[in-house]
Amino acid sequence: MHSYHNPSVPTALSIFEPLVDGSTVSVHGHVRHGHHKNFAVELLSGPNIVLHVNFRFHHEHNVCMNSQFNGSWGPEIRHKNPLHHSEHFHLTIKVHATHYHIAVNGHHLADYPHRYPFNLVQAVGLKGDVHVDKVHFEGFHFSRRWDGHVEMGHGGYSAYGTETYVAPAFAQPNYTPVFAQQNYNPYR
């Protein structure tokens, strides 16, 4: 097991080995009552957002999930937001072969189908009106060092979550995201 404690927000936290079926990323924190009234947790791969989980509180009270590949967003999937301002939460994202199982405070929120290979995820992004106490990783082999000596590309990108952020460039595999494939239906 490995954890980041009290990371600043916004931030991108490097994951030092690939996600595998059974890996879990847990985020413990509380919602701030701020101007933007939103926060997001993202799984990042180079410039791509493999999974975007956006808790929205202003006007709409939804959790919006999506993926962005080469600057293009796929179709958005929405669910009712179970959180309220100043509330503590425990978000878990568990990797399965076909989808991410997403739960909030021990209750199932959504199963989000993979649109981009989960084993290419390199970082967890945190941004918005949220205080994060801990980001916890389980189900990894932990065969590599997680103490900052091996860099996967996102560490040091302190501008993540701001308008000045420029995602690291990586040679991407020849891959077309699922939502860009012909006849894609996220509700199958």
C-alpha contacts under 8 A as a table, 3 or more apart, distances in Angstrom:
res1	aa1	res2	aa2	distance
1	M	136	H	7.33
1	M	137	F	5.73
1	M	138	E	5.10
1	M	139	G	7.49
1	M	140	F	7.55
1	M	142	F	7.51
2	H	136	H	5.93
2	H	137	F	5.29
2	H	138	E	7.06
2	H	146	W	7.42
3	S	134	K	6.57
3	S	135	V	5.49
3	S	136	H	4.30
3	S	137	F	6.12
4	Y	7	P	6.50
4	Y	134	K	5.58
4	Y	135	V	5.17
4	Y	136	H	6.55
5	H	132	V	7.95
5	H	133	D	5.81
5	H	134	K	4.48
5	H	135	V	6.63
6	N	131	H	7.93
6	N	132	V	5.76
6	N	133	D	4.53
6	N	134	K	5.66
7	P	11	T	7.30
7	P	132	V	6.43
7	P	133	D	7.18
7	P	134	K	7.25
8	S	11	T	6.17
8	S	131	H	7.98
8	S	132	V	7.62
9	V	126	L	5.98
9	V	127	K	5.55
9	V	128	G	7.18
9	V	130	V	7.35
9	V	131	H	7.09
9	V	132	V	7.51
10	P	125	G	7.48
10	P	126	L	5.34
10	P	127	K	4.30
10	P	128	G	6.79
10	P	158	S	7.60
10	P	159	A	7.55
10	P	160	Y	6.05
10	P	161	G	5.25
10	P	162	T	7.63
11	T	125	G	5.84
11	T	126	L	5.44
11	T	127	K	6.72
11	T	157	Y	7.45
11	T	158	S	5.94
11	T	159	A	7.35
11	T	160	Y	5.49
11	T	161	G	6.86
12	A	123	A	6.07
12	A	124	V	5.56
12	A	125	G	4.29
12	A	126	L	6.37
12	A	154	H	6.21
12	A	155	G	6.48
12	A	157	Y	6.69
12	A	158	S	7.25
12	A	160	Y	6.17
13	L	123	A	5.23
13	L	124	V	5.15
13	L	125	G	6.32
13	L	154	H	6.97
13	L	155	G	6.21
14	S	122	Q	5.95
14	S	123	A	4.26
14	S	124	V	6.56
14	S	151	E	7.35
14	S	152	M	6.53
14	S	153	G	7.53
14	S	154	H	5.76
14	S	155	G	5.54
15	I	18	P	7.42
15	I	121	V	7.63
15	I	122	Q	5.16
15	I	123	A	4.94
15	I	124	V	7.18
15	I	146	W	7.72
15	I	152	M	7.29
16	F	122	Q	7.07
16	F	144	R	6.82
16	F	145	R	7.20
16	F	146	W	5.88
16	F	150	V	6.84
16	F	151	E	7.12
16	F	152	M	6.39
17	E	122	Q	7.61
17	E	140	F	7.66
17	E	142	F	7.53
17	E	144	R	6.84
18	P	118	F	7.85
18	P	119	N	4.87
18	P	120	L	6.38
18	P	121	V	6.55
18	P	122	Q	7.22
18	P	140	F	7.96
19	L	23	S	5.92
19	L	95	V	7.44
19	L	118	F	6.14
19	L	119	N	4.86
19	L	120	L	7.49
19	L	121	V	6.69
19	L	140	F	6.97
20	V	23	S	5.44
20	V	95	V	6.79
20	V	96	H	7.97
20	V	118	F	7.47
20	V	119	N	6.30
20	V	139	G	7.69
20	V	140	F	6.96
21	D	95	V	5.22
21	D	96	H	4.85
21	D	97	A	5.55
22	G	94	K	6.40
22	G	95	V	5.31
22	G	96	H	5.97
22	G	139	G	5.73
23	S	94	K	5.84
23	S	95	V	5.39
23	S	137	F	7.38
23	S	138	E	5.70
23	S	139	G	4.20
23	S	140	F	5.77
24	T	92	T	6.71
24	T	93	I	5.61
24	T	94	K	4.31
24	T	95	V	6.27
24	T	137	F	5.78
24	T	138	E	5.13
24	T	139	G	6.13
25	V	92	T	5.80
25	V	93	I	5.21
25	V	94	K	6.47
25	V	135	V	7.03
25	V	136	H	5.81
25	V	137	F	4.86
25	V	138	E	6.71
26	S	90	H	6.85
26	S	91	L	5.56
26	S	92	T	4.37
26	S	93	I	6.33
26	S	134	K	7.96
26	S	135	V	5.56
26	S	136	H	4.98
26	S	137	F	6.46
27	V	89	F	7.99
27	V	90	H	5.74
27	V	91	L	5.09
27	V	92	T	6.46
27	V	132	V	7.03
27	V	133	D	7.80
27	V	134	K	5.94
27	V	135	V	4.55
27	V	136	H	6.47
28	H	88	H	7.61
28	H	89	F	5.86
28	H	90	H	4.60
28	H	91	L	6.49
28	H	132	V	5.91
28	H	133	D	5.53
28	H	134	K	5.18
28	H	135	V	6.37
29	G	88	H	5.64
29	G	89	F	5.58
29	G	90	H	6.74
29	G	130	V	7.06
29	G	131	H	5.43
29	G	132	V	4.15
29	G	133	D	4.93
29	G	134	K	6.89
30	H	86	S	5.93
30	H	87	E	5.32
30	H	88	H	4.02
30	H	89	F	5.69
30	H	130	V	5.95
30	H	131	H	5.44
30	H	132	V	6.63
31	V	39	F	7.99
31	V	83	L	7.90
31	V	84	H	7.14
31	V	85	H	5.33
31	V	86	S	4.79
31	V	87	E	5.56
31	V	88	H	6.55
31	V	89	F	7.75
31	V	129	D	6.41
31	V	130	V	4.70
31	V	131	H	6.47
32	R	37	K	7.50
32	R	85	H	6.04
32	R	86	S	5.31
32	R	129	D	5.06
32	R	130	V	5.01
32	R	131	H	6.63
33	H	37	K	6.34
33	H	85	H	5.42
33	H	86	S	6.16
33	H	129	D	6.91
34	G	37	K	5.32
34	G	129	D	5.80
35	H	129	D	7.86
36	H	58	H	7.71
36	H	128	G	7.12
36	H	129	D	6.60
37	K	56	R	6.68
37	K	57	F	5.42
37	K	58	H	5.88
37	K	128	G	7.64
37	K	129	D	5.98
38	N	54	N	7.06
38	N	55	F	5.57
38	N	56	R	4.67
38	N	57	F	5.85
38	N	58	H	7.35
38	N	128	G	5.67
38	N	129	D	5.72
38	N	130	V	7.96
39	F	54	N	5.81
39	F	55	F	5.40
39	F	56	R	6.89
39	F	126	L	7.63
39	F	127	K	5.64
39	F	128	G	3.98
39	F	129	D	5.31
39	F	130	V	6.06
40	A	52	H	6.82
40	A	53	V	5.45
40	A	54	N	4.21
40	A	55	F	6.06
40	A	125	G	7.77
40	A	126	L	5.95
40	A	127	K	5.43
40	A	128	G	6.25
41	V	52	H	6.22
41	V	53	V	5.30
41	V	54	N	6.58
41	V	124	V	6.98
41	V	125	G	5.61
41	V	126	L	4.91
41	V	127	K	6.82
42	E	49	I	6.60
42	E	50	V	7.32
42	E	51	L	5.40
42	E	52	H	4.56
42	E	53	V	6.10
42	E	124	V	5.57
42	E	125	G	4.76
42	E	126	L	6.57
43	L	49	I	6.02
43	L	50	V	5.38
43	L	51	L	5.04
43	L	52	H	6.74
43	L	121	V	6.20
43	L	122	Q	7.45
43	L	123	A	5.90
43	L	124	V	4.78
43	L	125	G	6.24
44	L	47	P	7.23
44	L	48	N	5.89
44	L	49	I	4.74
44	L	50	V	5.57
44	L	51	L	7.26
44	L	121	V	5.49
44	L	122	Q	5.78
44	L	123	A	5.10
44	L	124	V	6.08
44	L	125	G	6.80
45	S	48	N	5.12
45	S	49	I	6.32
45	S	50	V	6.54
45	S	120	L	5.98
45	S	121	V	4.71
45	S	122	Q	5.17
45	S	123	A	6.84
46	G	122	Q	7.28
46	G	153	G	7.29
46	G	154	H	7.52
46	G	167	A	6.31
46	G	168	P	5.36
46	G	169	A	5.72
46	G	170	F	5.58
47	P	69	F	7.79
47	P	70	N	7.11
47	P	71	G	7.98
47	P	167	A	4.77
47	P	168	P	5.93
47	P	169	A	6.20
47	P	170	F	7.64
48	N	67	S	7.81
48	N	68	Q	5.65
48	N	69	F	5.02
48	N	70	N	6.29
48	N	71	G	7.34
49	I	52	H	6.40
49	I	67	S	5.42
49	I	68	Q	4.88
49	I	69	F	6.60
50	V	67	S	5.12
50	V	68	Q	6.51
50	V	69	F	7.59
50	V	115	R	7.23
50	V	116	Y	5.96
50	V	118	F	7.49
50	V	121	V	7.08
51	L	65	M	6.99
51	L	66	N	5.98
51	L	67	S	5.10
51	L	68	Q	7.88
52	H	64	C	7.68
52	H	65	M	5.26
52	H	66	N	5.13
52	H	67	S	5.87
53	V	63	V	6.67
53	V	64	C	5.92
53	V	65	M	4.73
53	V	66	N	7.04
54	N	63	V	5.42
54	N	64	C	5.09
54	N	65	M	6.32
55	F	61	H	7.83
55	F	62	N	6.28
55	F	63	V	4.52
55	F	64	C	6.63
55	F	81	N	6.51
56	R	60	E	6.55
56	R	61	H	5.52
56	R	62	N	5.35
56	R	63	V	5.94
56	R	64	C	7.52
56	R	81	N	7.20
57	F	60	E	6.09
57	F	61	H	4.78
57	F	62	N	7.00
57	F	81	N	7.85
57	F	84	H	7.64
58	H	61	H	6.63
61	H	80	K	6.45
61	H	81	N	5.46
62	N	78	R	6.28
62	N	79	H	5.56
62	N	80	K	4.63
62	N	81	N	4.39
63	V	78	R	5.63
63	V	79	H	5.19
63	V	80	K	5.99
63	V	81	N	5.02
64	C	76	E	6.46
64	C	77	I	5.72
64	C	78	R	4.54
64	C	79	H	6.58
65	M	76	E	5.78
65	M	77	I	5.14
65	M	78	R	6.31
65	M	112	Y	7.82
66	N	73	W	6.93
66	N	74	G	6.21
66	N	75	P	6.58
66	N	76	E	5.04
66	N	77	I	6.43
67	S	73	W	5.79
67	S	74	G	5.77
67	S	115	R	7.10
68	Q	71	G	5.91
68	Q	72	S	5.25
68	Q	73	W	4.30
68	Q	74	G	6.30
69	F	72	S	5.36
69	F	73	W	6.58
69	F	177	P	6.96
74	G	179	F	5.74
74	G	180	A	7.53
75	P	179	F	7.34
75	P	186	P	7.92
79	H	109	L	7.36
79	H	110	A	7.59
82	P	104	V	7.56
83	L	87	E	6.67
83	L	89	F	7.55
84	H	87	E	5.62
89	F	104	V	6.75
89	F	105	N	5.78
90	H	104	V	5.65
90	H	105	N	4.89
90	H	106	G	7.46
91	L	102	I	7.27
91	L	103	A	5.80
91	L	104	V	4.61
91	L	105	N	6.41
92	T	101	H	7.83
92	T	102	I	5.69
92	T	103	A	5.25
92	T	104	V	6.50
93	I	100	Y	6.15
93	I	101	H	5.72
93	I	102	I	4.72
93	I	103	A	6.76
94	K	100	Y	5.49
94	K	101	H	5.05
94	K	102	I	6.51
95	V	99	H	6.45
95	V	100	Y	4.78
95	V	101	H	6.50
95	V	118	F	7.79
96	H	99	H	5.22
96	H	100	Y	5.80
96	H	101	H	7.14
98	T	113	P	6.01
98	T	114	H	5.97
99	H	111	D	6.12
99	H	112	Y	5.27
99	H	113	P	4.10
99	H	114	H	5.02
100	Y	111	D	5.56
100	Y	112	Y	5.10
100	Y	113	P	6.39
100	Y	114	H	7.02
101	H	108	H	7.61
101	H	109	L	7.98
101	H	110	A	6.21
101	H	111	D	4.63
101	H	112	Y	6.60
102	I	108	H	6.26
102	I	109	L	5.59
102	I	110	A	5.25
102	I	111	D	6.04
102	I	112	Y	7.50
103	A	106	G	5.83
103	A	107	H	5.23
103	A	108	H	4.31
103	A	109	L	4.92
103	A	110	A	6.94
104	V	107	H	5.33
104	V	108	H	6.54
104	V	109	L	6.38
113	P	186	P	7.28
114	H	117	P	6.73
114	H	118	F	7.08
114	H	178	V	7.57
115	R	177	P	5.33
115	R	178	V	4.58
115	R	179	F	6.25
116	Y	177	P	5.33
116	Y	178	V	6.72
117	P	120	L	5.81
117	P	121	V	7.74
118	F	121	V	5.65
122	Q	152	M	6.23
122	Q	153	G	7.45
122	Q	154	H	7.15
123	A	154	H	6.32
125	G	160	Y	7.46
125	G	161	G	7.88
126	L	161	G	7.39
127	K	130	V	7.25
127	K	160	Y	7.83
127	K	161	G	5.36
128	G	161	G	7.60
132	V	135	V	7.45
137	F	140	F	7.36
142	F	145	R	7.17
142	F	146	W	7.72
145	R	148	G	7.36
145	R	149	H	6.77
145	R	150	V	6.70
146	W	149	H	7.19
146	W	150	V	7.26
147	D	150	V	7.76
148	G	151	E	6.63
151	E	154	H	7.54
151	E	155	G	6.67
152	M	155	G	7.29
153	G	168	P	6.41
154	H	157	Y	5.74
154	H	167	A	7.76
154	H	168	P	6.71
155	G	158	S	7.75
157	Y	160	Y	5.84
157	Y	165	Y	7.44
157	Y	167	A	7.83
158	S	165	Y	7.95
159	A	162	T	5.54
159	A	163	E	7.83
159	A	164	T	6.16
159	A	165	Y	4.75
159	A	166	V	7.82
160	Y	164	T	7.86
160	Y	165	Y	5.05
160	Y	166	V	7.66
160	Y	167	A	7.84
161	G	165	Y	6.68
162	T	165	Y	5.57
172	Q	175	Y	7.66
176	T	180	A	6.42
176	T	181	Q	6.80
177	P	180	A	5.43
177	P	181	Q	6.73
178	V	181	Q	5.28
178	V	184	Y	6.79
179	F	184	Y	5.64
179	F	185	N	7.75
179	F	186	P	7.77
180	A	184	Y	7.21
181	Q	184	Y	5.84
185	N	188	R	5.92
